[in-house]
Amino acid sequence: MLNAVVIAVLLMIILCLCRLNVVLSLFVSGLVGGVVAGMSVEKVIKVFTDNIVDGAEVALSYALLGGFAALISYSGITDYLVSKVINMIHAENNRVSRSTIKVILIVSLLLLSMSSQNLIPVHIAFIPIVIPPLLSLFNELNIDRRQIALVIGFGLCFPYFLMPFGFGQIFHQIIQTGFAKAHHPIEFDMIWKALLIPSIGYIVGLALGLFVYRKPRHYRNDEEQINKAPKELKPYVLAVTIVAILLTFIVQLLTESMIFGALAGVMVFFISRAYKWFVLDKEFTEGIKIMAYIGVVILTANGFAGVMNATGDVKSLVTGIASITGDHKLIAIILMYLIGLIVTLGIGSSFATIPIIAALFIPLGEQLGMSTMALIALIGTAAALGDSGSPASDSTLGPTAGLDVDGQHDHIRDTCVPNFLFYNIPLMIFGTIAAMIL
């Protein structure tokens, strides 16, 4: 019998590659997967809609953070800094200075995206603040935006995967909970140690991606953006912006809510009277529009994941693998990674994948005689596989939201495919090594 989960995920990927909207692809694939599994259309729709609400908090958080990001951008800080860098390039128009600026720019974006997961856990909220104003600078330097997508993708995934801080703490706690539910308790400190070898895959992938996409790539410039004079940076506006950013971080850390963190930052702008309210309202709405699409995809992905769980075919997929591989440990590990890849590609969330696969993979791994450290490496890597490259993942939706503001960066071909090739493949290779030797 055909496996509904495999069919649904493959269909979703094919539809996305054919440039059908991600939201529509998830709807269609979820419906087909449910029907193939023997569910009625009415039941599929009910399960789909019932599970949408699971992503409501995250979707609202992203929308508010998008509005907050737009207000920061409107203050002129990023435009001011970018114009200074462009003027410096024109003043010293030589190969060395441009190469140096490229390196500084890439390293800065890498550190910024990494800190968004652990040090200052705002996740992808920094992207609409920083990336759109930098597009003219990217164009000036002829930087291939696929390179930037890989840099941001690394920063969004590598820190939570390896480091038990910020979002990484949540990821590791979910792994620990998954083991506890499978009656195989583990110590929290064991997780990062077990994931150390698989995490090398991210580093290797980033190095390869930076090399492959090193050649100049030309984009058309937005004439209106080029000719627009940088906004004057007033001291009061600068102070208000800094206070808003700091308050957002503080409130988010105190309340553990991105919603209230973003709301606090937005209210600083409105209360400060730095700009007229109708102007702020317009900019805030535009910012919400940028991130709201990501929220809609996340909501839809939750519905899709609910249908996949309801089919029961994830369990049958694992059971089928166990019967095929027998005692062949290497083959079983590779096939389990492929399952993790398929599930995460469809759901778009490594965090949500862990509970699905942990209850199934841990008993199978124990049957194969795998050690506890090897099992942790297996579960963590299998869950992370697909997060880089999934059309429904915020790790790919975020970079695209910033890089495609001028319509010159394709979500599938320029973000998802590069991230999939340069992160998932090395991650699977090093994850397999870890599961075999630990």
C-alpha positions as CSV (number, residue, x, y, z in Angstrom):
1,M,0.0,0.0,0.0
2,L,1.2,3.5,-0.9
3,N,2.3,5.6,2.1
4,A,0.2,8.7,2.4
5,V,2.9,10.8,4.2
6,V,5.5,10.1,1.4
7,I,3.0,10.9,-1.3
8,A,1.8,14.1,0.4
9,V,5.3,15.5,1.0
10,L,6.6,14.6,-2.5
11,L,3.5,16.2,-4.0
12,M,4.0,19.3,-1.9
13,I,7.6,19.6,-3.1
14,I,6.7,19.0,-6.8
15,L,4.0,21.6,-6.7
16,C,6.3,24.2,-5.0
17,L,9.0,23.5,-7.6
18,C,6.3,24.1,-10.3
19,R,5.9,27.6,-8.7
20,L,2.4,26.9,-7.2
21,N,2.0,29.0,-4.0
22,V,3.3,27.3,-0.9
23,V,0.0,27.7,0.9
24,L,-2.0,26.2,-2.0
25,S,0.6,23.4,-2.3
26,L,0.2,22.5,1.4
27,F,-3.6,22.5,1.1
28,V,-3.7,20.3,-2.0
29,S,-1.0,17.9,-0.7
30,G,-2.7,17.6,2.7
31,L,-6.0,16.8,1.1
32,V,-4.5,14.2,-1.3
33,G,-2.5,12.6,1.6
34,G,-5.6,12.3,3.7
35,V,-7.6,10.8,1.0
36,V,-4.9,8.3,0.0
37,A,-4.8,7.2,3.7
38,G,-8.5,6.4,3.5
39,M,-9.8,9.5,5.3
40,S,-13.0,11.1,3.9
41,V,-12.7,14.6,2.5
42,E,-14.9,16.0,5.3
43,K,-12.5,14.4,7.9
44,V,-9.4,15.8,6.2
45,I,-10.9,19.3,6.2
46,K,-11.9,19.0,9.9
47,V,-8.5,17.7,11.0
48,F,-6.8,20.4,8.9
49,T,-8.8,23.3,10.3
50,D,-8.6,22.0,13.9
51,N,-4.8,21.9,13.7
52,I,-4.4,25.4,12.2
53,V,-5.0,27.0,15.6
54,D,-1.8,25.4,16.9
55,G,0.3,28.0,14.9
56,A,-1.9,31.0,15.8
57,E,0.4,32.4,18.5
58,V,3.5,32.1,16.3
59,A,1.7,33.7,13.3
60,L,0.5,36.6,15.4
61,S,4.0,37.1,16.8
62,Y,5.6,37.2,13.4
63,A,3.0,39.7,12.2
64,L,3.6,42.1,15.1
65,L,7.3,41.7,14.8
66,G,7.0,42.6,11.1
67,G,5.2,45.8,12.0
68,F,7.8,46.6,14.6
69,A,10.6,46.0,12.1
70,A,8.9,48.4,9.7
71,L,8.8,51.1,12.3
72,I,12.5,50.7,13.0
73,S,13.3,50.7,9.3
74,Y,11.2,53.9,8.9
75,S,13.3,55.6,11.5
76,G,16.1,55.7,8.8
77,I,18.8,54.0,10.9
78,T,19.5,51.2,8.4
79,D,19.2,53.4,5.3
80,Y,21.7,55.8,6.9
81,L,24.2,53.1,7.6
82,V,23.8,51.6,4.1
83,S,24.3,55.0,2.4
84,K,27.5,55.5,4.4
85,V,28.9,52.2,3.2
86,I,27.9,52.8,-0.4
87,N,29.6,56.2,-0.3
88,M,32.7,54.6,1.1
89,I,32.8,52.1,-1.8
90,H,32.5,54.8,-4.4
91,A,35.2,56.8,-2.6
92,E,37.6,53.9,-2.6
93,N,36.6,52.0,-5.7
94,N,39.2,49.2,-5.7
95,R,39.1,45.5,-5.5
96,V,40.5,45.1,-2.0
97,S,38.1,47.5,-0.4
98,R,35.0,45.9,-2.0
99,S,36.2,42.4,-1.1
100,T,36.8,43.6,2.5
101,I,33.3,45.0,2.7
102,K,31.8,41.8,1.4
103,V,33.6,39.8,4.0
104,I,32.6,42.2,6.8
105,L,29.0,42.2,5.5
106,I,28.7,38.4,5.4
107,V,30.4,37.9,8.8
108,S,28.1,40.6,10.3
109,L,25.0,38.9,8.9
110,L,26.2,35.5,10.1
111,L,26.7,36.8,13.7
112,L,23.5,38.7,13.7
113,S,21.4,35.7,12.5
114,M,23.1,33.4,15.0
115,S,22.5,35.8,17.9
116,S,18.8,35.9,16.9
117,Q,18.5,32.3,18.1
118,N,20.4,32.4,21.4
119,L,21.8,35.7,22.6
120,I,18.9,37.9,21.6
121,P,16.1,35.4,20.8
122,V,14.0,37.4,18.2
123,H,14.2,34.6,15.6
124,I,13.5,35.9,12.1
125,A,12.2,39.3,13.2
126,F,15.5,41.0,12.4
127,I,15.3,40.1,8.7
128,P,12.7,42.7,7.6
129,I,14.6,45.3,9.6
130,V,18.1,44.6,8.2
131,I,17.9,42.9,4.8
132,P,15.6,45.2,2.6
133,P,17.7,48.3,3.2
134,L,20.8,46.3,2.4
135,L,19.6,45.1,-1.1
136,S,21.0,48.2,-2.8
137,L,24.4,47.4,-1.2
138,F,24.2,43.8,-2.3
139,N,23.5,44.9,-5.8
140,E,26.4,47.4,-5.7
141,L,28.7,44.6,-4.6
142,N,27.1,42.1,-7.1
143,I,26.6,39.6,-4.2
144,D,24.7,36.4,-5.1
145,R,21.7,36.5,-2.9
146,R,21.7,32.7,-2.6
147,Q,24.9,33.2,-0.6
148,I,23.1,35.5,1.8
149,A,20.2,33.0,2.0
150,L,22.7,30.4,3.1
151,V,24.4,32.6,5.6
152,I,21.0,33.5,7.3
153,G,19.9,29.9,7.0
154,F,23.0,28.7,8.9
155,G,22.4,31.4,11.6
156,L,18.8,30.3,12.0
157,C,19.5,26.6,12.3
158,F,23.0,25.8,13.6
159,P,22.6,27.7,17.0
160,Y,19.4,26.0,18.1
161,F,20.6,22.6,16.9
162,L,23.9,22.6,18.9
163,M,23.7,25.3,21.7
164,P,21.3,24.7,24.6
165,F,20.4,28.4,25.0
166,G,17.4,30.5,23.7
167,F,15.6,28.5,21.1
168,G,18.3,25.9,21.4
169,Q,17.1,25.2,25.0
170,I,13.6,24.6,23.8
171,F,14.8,22.3,21.0
172,H,16.9,20.3,23.5
173,Q,14.1,20.1,26.0
174,I,11.8,18.7,23.4
175,I,14.4,16.0,22.7
176,Q,14.7,15.2,26.4
177,T,10.9,15.0,26.7
178,G,10.7,12.7,23.7
179,F,13.2,10.3,25.3
180,A,11.3,10.5,28.6
181,K,8.0,9.6,26.9
182,A,9.8,6.6,25.2
183,H,10.9,5.4,28.7
184,H,14.5,6.1,27.9
185,P,15.4,9.1,30.2
186,I,18.5,11.1,29.4
187,E,20.5,14.0,31.0
188,F,20.1,17.4,29.4
189,D,23.9,17.9,29.0
190,M,24.2,14.8,26.9
191,I,22.3,16.4,24.0
192,W,24.7,19.0,22.8
193,K,27.6,16.5,23.2
194,A,25.8,14.0,21.0
195,L,24.9,16.7,18.4
196,L,28.5,18.0,18.1
197,I,29.5,15.7,15.3
198,P,26.3,16.1,13.2
199,S,26.6,20.0,13.6
200,I,29.8,19.8,11.6
201,G,27.6,19.2,8.6
202,Y,26.2,22.8,8.9
203,I,29.8,24.2,9.0
204,V,30.9,22.2,6.0
205,G,27.7,23.1,4.1
206,L,28.2,26.8,4.8
207,A,31.8,26.7,3.6
208,L,30.8,24.9,0.4
209,G,27.9,27.2,-0.3
210,L,30.0,30.4,0.1
211,F,32.5,28.9,-2.3
212,V,30.0,27.8,-5.0
213,Y,28.1,31.1,-4.9
214,R,31.2,33.3,-4.7
215,K,30.9,34.6,-8.3
216,P,29.2,38.0,-8.9
217,R,25.5,37.9,-9.8
218,H,23.8,41.0,-11.2
219,Y,20.5,42.3,-10.1
220,R,18.6,45.3,-11.4
221,N,18.6,48.3,-9.1
222,D,15.4,50.0,-7.9
223,E,15.9,53.5,-9.4
224,E,13.6,55.1,-6.8
225,Q,15.6,53.6,-4.0
226,I,18.9,54.7,-5.6
227,N,17.8,58.3,-6.1
228,K,16.1,58.5,-2.7
229,A,18.1,60.7,-0.4
230,P,18.8,59.1,3.0
231,K,16.5,60.2,5.7
232,E,18.0,62.6,8.2
233,L,18.8,60.8,11.4
234,K,17.5,62.9,14.2
235,P,18.9,62.4,17.7
236,Y,15.5,62.0,19.3
237,V,14.3,59.5,16.7
238,L,17.6,57.5,17.3
239,A,17.0,57.5,21.0
240,V,13.4,56.4,20.6
241,T,14.4,53.6,18.3
242,I,17.1,52.3,20.7
243,V,14.7,52.4,23.7
244,A,12.1,50.5,21.6
245,I,14.6,47.8,20.7
246,L,15.8,47.4,24.2
247,L,12.3,47.3,25.7
248,T,11.3,44.7,23.1
249,F,14.1,42.4,24.2
250,I,13.5,43.0,27.9
251,V,9.7,42.4,27.7
252,Q,10.2,39.3,25.6
253,L,12.7,37.8,28.0
254,L,10.5,38.7,31.1
255,T,7.2,37.5,29.6
256,E,8.7,34.8,27.3
257,S,6.3,36.1,24.7
258,M,7.3,37.5,21.3
259,I,3.8,39.0,21.0
260,F,4.1,41.2,24.1
261,G,7.8,42.0,23.3
262,A,6.8,43.4,19.9
263,L,3.8,45.2,21.3
264,A,6.0,47.0,23.8
265,G,8.4,48.2,21.1
266,V,5.6,49.4,18.9
267,M,4.0,51.3,21.7
268,V,7.2,53.1,22.4
269,F,7.1,54.6,18.8
270,F,3.4,55.6,19.2
271,I,3.8,57.1,22.7
272,S,7.0,59.0,21.8
273,R,5.2,61.1,19.2
274,A,8.4,61.0,17.1
275,Y,6.1,60.7,14.1
276,K,2.4,61.4,13.5
277,W,0.2,58.4,14.4
278,F,-1.3,58.1,10.9
279,V,2.2,57.8,9.4
280,L,3.2,55.1,11.9
281,D,0.0,53.3,11.4
282,K,0.6,53.1,7.6
283,E,4.2,51.8,8.1
284,F,3.1,49.4,10.8
285,T,0.5,47.9,8.5
286,E,3.0,47.5,5.6
287,G,5.3,45.7,8.0
288,I,2.6,43.3,9.1
289,K,1.9,42.5,5.4
290,I,5.5,41.4,4.9
291,M,5.5,38.9,7.8
292,A,1.8,38.0,7.7
293,Y,2.4,35.8,4.7
294,I,4.9,33.8,6.7
295,G,2.2,33.5,9.4
296,V,-0.3,32.1,6.9
297,V,2.2,29.5,5.7
298,I,2.9,28.5,9.3
299,L,-0.9,28.1,10.0
300,T,-1.3,26.1,6.9
301,A,1.7,23.9,7.7
302,N,0.2,23.1,11.1
303,G,-3.0,21.9,9.4
304,F,-0.9,19.8,7.0
305,A,1.0,18.3,9.9
306,G,-2.2,17.5,11.7
307,V,-3.5,15.5,8.7
308,M,-0.2,13.7,8.3
309,N,-0.3,12.6,12.0
310,A,-4.0,11.6,11.6
311,T,-3.2,9.2,8.7
312,G,-1.0,7.1,11.0
313,D,1.3,6.4,8.1
314,V,4.4,7.8,9.8
315,K,4.3,4.8,12.2
316,S,3.7,2.3,9.4
317,L,6.6,3.9,7.5
318,V,8.9,3.2,10.4
319,T,7.5,-0.3,10.9
320,G,8.1,-1.1,7.2
321,I,11.7,0.1,7.5
322,A,12.3,-2.1,10.5
323,S,11.1,-5.2,8.6
324,I,13.2,-4.3,5.6
325,T,16.5,-3.5,7.3
326,G,16.4,-6.2,9.9
327,D,19.7,-6.0,11.8
328,H,21.5,-3.9,9.2
329,K,22.3,-0.8,11.4
330,L,23.7,1.5,8.7
331,I,20.8,1.0,6.3
332,A,18.3,1.4,9.1
333,I,20.0,4.7,10.2
334,I,20.0,6.1,6.7
335,L,16.3,5.2,6.1
336,M,15.4,6.7,9.5
337,Y,17.1,10.0,8.5
338,L,15.2,9.9,5.2
339,I,11.9,9.6,7.2
340,G,12.9,12.5,9.4
341,L,13.7,14.5,6.2
342,I,10.4,13.7,4.7
343,V,8.4,14.6,7.8
344,T,10.2,17.8,8.5
345,L,10.0,18.9,4.8
346,G,6.3,18.6,5.1
347,I,5.7,20.1,8.5
348,G,8.4,22.8,8.1
349,S,9.4,22.5,11.8
350,S,12.1,20.5,13.4
351,F,10.6,21.2,16.8
352,A,7.3,19.7,15.8
353,T,9.0,16.7,14.2
354,I,10.7,15.4,17.4
355,P,7.5,14.2,19.1
356,I,6.5,12.3,16.0
357,I,9.7,10.4,15.4
358,A,11.0,10.0,18.9
359,A,8.4,7.5,20.0
360,L,9.0,5.4,16.9
361,F,12.8,5.7,16.4
362,I,14.0,5.2,20.0
363,P,12.5,1.6,20.3
364,L,13.8,0.8,16.8
365,G,17.3,2.1,17.7
366,E,17.3,0.2,20.9
367,Q,16.4,-3.0,19.0
368,L,19.5,-2.3,16.8
369,G,21.7,-2.0,19.8
370,M,22.4,1.7,19.5
371,S,23.9,3.6,22.5
372,T,22.0,6.4,24.2
373,M,24.4,9.0,22.6
374,A,23.9,7.5,19.2
375,L,20.1,7.7,19.7
376,I,20.3,11.3,20.7
377,A,22.3,12.1,17.6
378,L,19.8,10.2,15.5
379,I,16.7,11.9,16.8
380,G,18.2,15.4,16.8
381,T,19.6,15.1,13.3
382,A,16.5,13.4,11.9
383,A,14.4,16.2,13.3
384,A,16.6,19.0,12.0
385,L,16.8,17.5,8.5
386,G,14.5,19.3,6.2
387,D,14.2,22.5,8.3
388,S,16.8,23.9,6.0
389,G,15.1,23.7,2.6
390,S,11.5,23.1,3.5
391,P,9.2,25.6,1.7
392,A,7.1,25.8,4.8
393,S,9.9,26.5,7.3
394,D,10.4,29.9,8.8
395,S,14.2,29.3,8.3
396,T,13.6,29.6,4.5
397,L,10.5,31.9,4.6
398,G,12.3,34.5,6.6
399,P,15.3,35.0,4.3
400,T,13.0,35.1,1.3
401,A,10.8,37.7,2.9
402,G,13.8,40.0,3.1
403,L,15.6,39.1,-0.1
404,D,12.6,39.1,-2.4
405,V,11.3,42.6,-1.5
406,D,12.2,43.8,-5.1
407,G,10.9,40.5,-6.7
408,Q,14.4,39.2,-7.7
409,H,14.7,36.3,-5.3
410,D,12.7,33.1,-5.8
411,H,11.7,31.3,-2.7
412,I,12.2,27.7,-4.0
413,R,15.1,28.1,-6.4
414,D,17.1,30.7,-4.5
415,T,16.4,29.9,-0.9
416,C,15.0,26.4,-0.5
417,V,17.1,24.5,-3.0
418,P,20.5,25.9,-1.9
419,N,19.7,25.4,1.8
420,F,18.5,21.9,1.1
421,L,21.6,20.9,-0.9
422,F,24.3,22.5,1.3
423,Y,22.9,21.7,4.7
424,N,20.7,18.6,4.6
425,I,23.1,16.4,2.7
426,P,26.2,17.2,4.9
427,L,24.0,17.0,8.0
428,M,22.9,13.5,7.0
429,I,26.4,12.4,6.3
430,F,27.8,13.6,9.6
431,G,24.7,12.5,11.5
432,T,25.2,9.0,10.1
433,I,28.8,9.0,11.2
434,A,27.7,10.1,14.7
435,A,25.0,7.4,15.0
436,M,27.5,4.7,13.9
437,I,30.5,5.6,16.2
438,L,28.9,7.0,19.3
